[in-house]
Amino acid sequence: MKAKQLREMAAGELEDKLLELQRKLFDMRSQAVTEKLENCHSVKNTRREIARVLTVLNEK
């Protein structure tokens, strides 16, 4: 999701999105430890997405 799309969302929606992404990152990290993660770049992409959401939340 792009920053422009995130800026259009309300603060409550952004917080929900943040929680969803954090859960997703936790699941991916546990899969990486057990060597079941197929796409290792998805961890990096999820971390960047979390950073985007946090940036937009701080702007508001």
C-alpha positions as CSV (number, residue, x, y, z in Angstrom):
1,M,0.0,0.0,0.0
2,K,1.3,3.4,-0.9
3,A,1.7,6.3,1.5
4,K,-0.9,8.3,-0.5
5,Q,-3.5,5.6,0.2
6,L,-2.5,5.5,3.8
7,R,-3.0,9.2,4.2
8,E,-6.6,8.9,3.1
9,M,-7.3,6.5,5.9
10,A,-8.6,7.6,9.3
11,A,-6.4,7.2,12.4
12,G,-8.4,4.3,13.7
13,E,-8.1,2.4,10.4
14,L,-4.3,3.1,10.4
15,E,-4.0,1.6,14.0
16,D,-5.9,-1.5,12.9
17,K,-3.7,-1.8,9.8
18,L,-0.6,-1.4,12.1
19,L,-1.8,-4.2,14.4
20,E,-2.5,-6.4,11.4
21,L,1.0,-5.9,9.9
22,Q,2.7,-6.5,13.3
23,R,0.9,-9.8,13.6
24,K,1.8,-10.7,10.1
25,L,5.5,-9.9,10.8
26,F,5.4,-12.0,13.9
27,D,4.1,-14.9,12.0
28,M,6.7,-14.5,9.3
29,R,9.5,-14.4,11.8
30,S,8.3,-17.6,13.4
31,Q,8.1,-19.2,10.0
32,A,11.6,-18.1,9.2
33,V,12.9,-19.7,12.4
34,T,11.3,-23.0,11.5
35,E,12.5,-22.6,7.9
36,K,9.0,-22.7,6.4
37,L,9.1,-19.2,5.0
38,E,9.2,-19.3,1.2
39,N,9.8,-15.7,0.4
40,C,12.4,-14.1,2.7
41,H,11.8,-10.7,1.1
42,S,8.3,-10.5,2.5
43,V,9.8,-9.8,6.0
44,K,11.6,-6.8,4.6
45,N,8.5,-5.5,2.8
46,T,6.3,-5.9,5.8
47,R,8.8,-4.0,8.0
48,R,8.8,-1.2,5.4
49,E,5.0,-1.2,5.3
50,I,4.9,-0.8,9.1
51,A,7.3,2.1,8.9
52,R,5.0,3.8,6.3
53,V,2.0,3.4,8.6
54,L,3.9,4.7,11.6
55,T,5.1,7.7,9.6
56,V,1.5,8.6,8.5
57,L,0.2,8.2,12.0
58,N,2.9,10.6,13.3
59,E,2.0,13.1,10.6
60,K,-1.6,13.1,11.9
